[in-house]
């Protein structure tokens, strides 16, 4: 395990102003009732934007794991980022939906 980092849900910083990284990675979002396939649009320190075909209710808690490739991190092995958060926005976008998730907790695991 590379390390653990946890963020408090009560943190008042506006993450919409955080630097965003345009990463397009496949991911599975898990809600209490279902699993959804999605593709990341961008990632920041406090949140992530996904594109998916399914409408997910605002306020839904979600869990997801993203495998960060060695090319992105400039490391010898990929790293998994295991996240828990909640949907803060879901809007129609072309042939699908954009789902914004605020990340409440995350930790890293070296693969």
N, C-alpha and C positions, 0 to 999 in steps of 0.2 A: 504494500500500500504506500503510495507516494505521500499522502498526508490527508488531513481532514480539515475542511473549512466549513463553518456553518454561519448562515446569516439569520438574523432575527427577523421575524415577520413584522415586528413593530418598528423597524428601521424607517426613518422619515425621509431619507435621501430620494430625490426624484430620479429614478433609473431611466426614464425616457431620455434624459440628457447624457447618458453614459455613451462612451464610444461603442459603436456597433461594428461587428465583423461579419461580412457577407459570406457565410458558410452554408453550403447546400448539401446537407447530410441526411440520409434516411434515418428515421427514428420511429419508435412505437410509443404513443401516448397511452397511459393506463389511467382510466378514471375508476371510481368505485363500481361502475356498472358495465364498462366495456373497454376494449382496446381499439386504437385507431392508428393506421399507418399515416405518417406525415413526412414532410421534407422541410428541413430548416431553411429559413430565408435569411435571417441574421441572428446573431447572438451578442449579448452585452453582459456586463457584470451582474446585472440584476434581473435580466429577462431574456426571453427568446421569442422569436416570431416563426410560426410554422405555416405551411400551406398544406391543406388537406381537403378531401372531398366531403367531409362530414361537418355538420354544425354541432359545436360543443357548447353547452350552456355556460354563460359567464358565471363565475363563482365556483365552478367545478374544480375540486382538487385533482391534480394530475401528478403522475410520476413518469419519469422517462430517463433513459440512459443514452448518452451520446458517446460514440467511440471517436476520439479526436485522433486523426491520422498523424503519423510521424512527420509528414510534410508540413502540416500546420504548426506543430509544436517544435519542430527541429530537435526531436529526441530520437533515441535509438529504438524505442518501442512505443506503440500507441498507448493512450491513456483513456480510460473510461471516466466520464463525468456522470455521476448518478445524482439525479435531481428530484426534488419535490417542490411543487408550487401550485398555483391556481390560475385559472383562466380569467383574464381581466378584460378581454375584448375578443369578439368573433364577428367578422364581417365578410360579406360576399365579395369575392375578387375574381373576376373572369370566370374560369371553369372550376371554381372551388371556393374555399374559405380561407381567410387569414385568421389565425388564432394566436393571440398574444398571451403569453404566460409570464407572470412574475415568479421568479425563483425564490422560494423561502429558505430552502436548505440544499446544500450540495456537498459532495465529497469526491475525491479522485481515487482511482485505483489503477495502478500500472498493470498492463497486460503482459 
